[in-house]
């Protein structure tokens, strides 16, 4: 596939990939966002109200 190159180890096994970001930059961003979301799926959550309260306390949110 043009714009995609695999990096292999000494046994010929694919271990990494190089992506032409000029050609596939948007696709890479979508992939990266999806991966990040999966990795953070089990992290503790905060409610919107607690975030707003924290930002108000820091003076970063009015009202």
C-alpha distances in whole Angstrom, upper triangle without the diagonal:
4,6,6,8,10,14,16,20,22,22,18,18,15,17,15,12,11,10,11,14,15,12,12,15,17,14,15,19,19,17,20,23,22,22,25,27,27,28,31,32,35,36,40,40,42,44,44,47,47,44,47,50,48,47,50,52,50,51,47,48,51,53
4,6,8,11,15,17,21,23,24,20,20,17,18,16,12,11,9,9,12,12,9,10,14,16,14,15,18,19,18,20,23,23,23,26,28,28,29,32,33,36,37,41,41,43,44,44,47,47,44,46,49,48,46,50,51,49,50,46,47,50,52
4,7,10,13,16,20,23,23,20,19,16,17,14,10,8,6,5,8,9,7,8,11,13,12,12,16,17,16,17,20,21,21,23,26,26,27,29,31,34,35,38,38,40,42,41,45,45,42,43,47,45,43,47,48,46,46,43,44,47,49
4,7,10,13,17,20,20,17,16,12,13,11,7,6,5,6,10,11,10,9,12,14,12,11,15,16,14,16,19,19,19,22,24,24,24,27,29,32,33,36,37,39,41,40,44,44,41,43,46,44,43,46,48,45,46,43,44,47,50
4,7,10,13,16,17,13,13,10,11,9,6,5,7,9,12,14,13,12,15,17,15,14,18,19,17,18,21,21,20,23,25,25,25,28,30,32,33,37,38,40,42,42,46,45,42,45,48,45,44,48,49,47,48,45,46,49,52
4,6,10,13,13,10,9,6,8,6,4,6,9,12,15,17,16,15,17,19,17,15,19,20,17,18,22,21,19,22,25,24,24,27,29,31,32,36,37,40,42,42,46,45,42,45,47,45,44,48,49,47,48,45,46,50,52
4,7,10,11,9,8,6,6,5,6,7,11,14,16,19,19,18,19,22,20,17,21,22,19,19,23,23,20,23,26,25,24,27,29,31,32,36,37,40,43,43,46,45,43,45,48,45,45,48,49,47,48,45,47,50,53
4,7,7,5,5,4,5,7,9,11,14,17,20,23,22,21,22,25,23,20,24,25,21,22,25,25,22,25,28,26,25,29,31,32,33,37,39,42,44,45,49,47,45,48,50,48,47,51,51,49,51,48,50,53,56
4,5,5,6,7,6,9,12,14,18,21,23,26,26,24,26,28,26,23,26,27,24,24,27,27,24,26,29,27,26,30,32,33,34,38,40,43,45,46,50,48,46,49,51,48,48,52,52,50,52,49,51,55,57
4,6,7,10,10,13,15,17,21,24,26,29,28,28,29,32,29,27,30,31,28,28,31,31,28,30,33,31,30,33,35,36,37,41,43,46,49,50,53,52,49,53,54,52,52,55,56,53,56,53,55,58,61
4,6,9,10,14,16,19,22,25,27,30,29,28,30,32,29,27,30,31,28,28,31,30,28,30,33,31,30,33,35,36,37,41,43,46,49,50,54,52,50,53,55,53,53,56,57,55,57,54,56,59,62
4,6,9,11,13,16,19,22,25,27,26,25,27,29,26,25,28,28,25,26,29,28,26,29,31,29,29,32,34,35,37,40,42,45,48,49,52,51,49,52,54,52,51,55,56,54,56,53,54,58,60
4,6,9,12,15,18,21,23,26,25,23,25,27,24,22,26,26,22,23,26,25,23,25,28,26,25,29,30,31,33,37,39,42,45,46,49,48,46,49,51,49,49,52,53,51,53,50,51,55,57
4,6,8,11,14,17,20,23,22,20,21,23,21,19,22,22,19,19,23,22,20,22,25,23,23,26,28,29,31,35,36,39,42,43,46,45,43,46,48,46,45,49,50,48,50,47,48,52,54
4,7,11,14,17,19,22,22,20,21,23,20,18,20,21,18,18,21,20,18,20,23,21,20,24,25,27,28,32,34,37,39,40,44,42,40,43,45,43,43,46,47,45,47,44,45,49,51
4,7,10,14,15,19,18,16,17,19,17,14,17,18,15,15,19,18,16,18,21,20,19,23,24,26,27,31,32,35,38,38,42,40,38,41,43,41,40,44,45,42,44,41,43,46,49
4,6,10,12,15,14,13,14,16,14,12,15,16,13,14,17,17,15,18,21,20,20,23,25,27,28,32,33,35,38,38,41,41,38,40,43,41,40,44,45,42,44,41,42,46,48
4,7,9,12,12,11,12,15,13,11,14,16,14,14,18,18,17,19,22,22,22,25,27,29,30,33,34,36,38,38,42,41,38,40,43,41,40,43,44,42,43,40,41,45,47
4,6,9,8,7,8,11,10,8,12,13,12,12,16,17,16,18,21,21,21,24,26,29,29,33,33,35,37,37,40,40,37,39,42,40,38,42,43,41,42,38,40,43,45
4,6,5,6,7,11,11,9,12,15,14,15,18,19,19,20,23,24,24,27,29,32,32,35,35,37,39,38,41,41,38,40,43,41,39,42,44,41,42,39,40,43,46
4,5,5,4,8,9,7,9,12,12,13,15,17,17,18,21,22,23,25,27,30,30,33,33,34,36,35,38,38,35,36,39,37,36,39,40,38,38,35,36,39,42
4,6,6,9,10,10,12,14,15,16,18,20,20,22,24,25,26,28,30,33,33,36,35,36,38,37,40,40,37,38,41,39,37,40,42,39,40,36,37,40,43
4,6,8,9,10,12,14,14,16,18,19,20,22,24,25,26,28,29,33,33,36,36,37,38,37,41,41,38,39,42,41,39,42,44,42,42,38,39,42,44
4,6,5,6,9,10,11,12,14,15,16,18,20,21,22,24,26,29,30,33,32,34,35,34,38,38,35,36,40,38,36,40,42,39,40,36,37,40,42
4,5,5,6,9,10,10,12,14,15,16,18,20,21,22,24,28,28,30,30,31,33,31,35,35,32,33,36,35,33,36,38,36,36,33,33,36,39
4,5,5,6,9,10,11,12,14,15,17,19,20,21,23,26,26,29,28,29,30,29,33,33,30,31,35,33,31,35,37,35,35,31,32,35,37
4,5,5,6,9,10,11,12,14,16,17,18,20,21,25,25,28,28,29,31,30,33,34,31,32,36,34,33,36,38,36,37,33,34,37,39
4,5,5,6,8,10,10,12,14,15,16,18,20,23,23,27,26,28,30,29,33,33,30,32,35,33,32,35,37,35,36,32,33,36,38
4,5,5,6,9,10,10,12,14,15,16,18,22,21,24,24,25,27,26,29,29,26,28,31,30,28,31,33,31,32,28,29,32,34
4,5,5,6,9,10,11,12,14,15,16,20,21,23,22,24,25,25,28,29,26,28,31,30,29,32,34,32,33,29,30,33,34
4,6,5,6,9,10,11,12,14,15,19,20,23,23,25,26,26,30,30,27,30,33,31,30,34,35,34,35,31,32,35,37
4,5,5,6,9,10,11,12,14,17,18,21,21,23,25,25,28,28,25,27,30,28,27,31,32,31,32,29,29,33,35
4,5,5,6,9,10,11,12,16,16,18,18,20,21,21,25,24,22,24,27,26,25,28,30,28,29,26,26,30,32
4,5,5,6,9,10,11,14,15,18,18,20,22,22,26,25,23,26,29,27,27,30,32,31,32,29,29,32,34
4,5,5,6,9,10,13,14,17,18,21,23,23,27,26,24,27,29,28,27,31,32,31,33,29,30,33,35
4,5,5,6,9,11,11,15,15,18,20,20,24,23,21,23,26,24,24,28,29,27,29,26,27,30,32
4,5,5,6,9,10,13,13,15,17,18,22,21,19,22,24,23,23,27,28,27,29,26,26,29,30
4,5,5,8,10,13,14,17,19,21,24,23,22,25,27,26,26,30,31,30,32,29,29,32,34
4,6,7,8,12,14,17,20,21,24,23,21,25,26,25,25,29,29,28,31,28,29,32,34
4,6,5,9,10,13,16,17,20,19,17,21,23,21,22,25,26,25,27,25,25,29,30
4,6,9,9,13,15,17,20,19,18,22,23,22,23,27,27,27,29,27,27,30,31
4,6,9,12,15,18,20,19,18,22,23,22,24,27,27,27,29,27,28,31,32
4,6,10,13,15,18,16,15,19,20,19,20,23,24,23,26,24,25,28,29
4,7,10,13,15,13,13,17,17,16,18,21,21,21,24,23,23,26,26
4,7,9,12,10,10,14,15,14,16,19,19,20,22,20,20,23,23
4,6,8,6,7,10,11,11,13,15,16,17,19,17,17,19,20
4,5,5,6,9,10,11,13,14,16,17,19,17,16,18,18
4,6,5,6,9,10,11,12,14,15,16,15,13,15,15
4,5,5,6,9,10,10,12,14,15,14,12,13,13
4,5,5,6,9,10,11,13,14,14,12,14,14
4,5,5,6,9,10,11,12,11,10,13,13
4,5,5,6,9,10,10,9,7,9,10
4,6,5,6,9,10,10,9,10,10
4,5,5,6,9,9,9,11,12
4,5,5,6,5,5,9,10
4,5,5,6,5,6,8
4,5,8,8,10,11
4,5,8,10,12
4,6,7,10
4,7,10
4,7
4
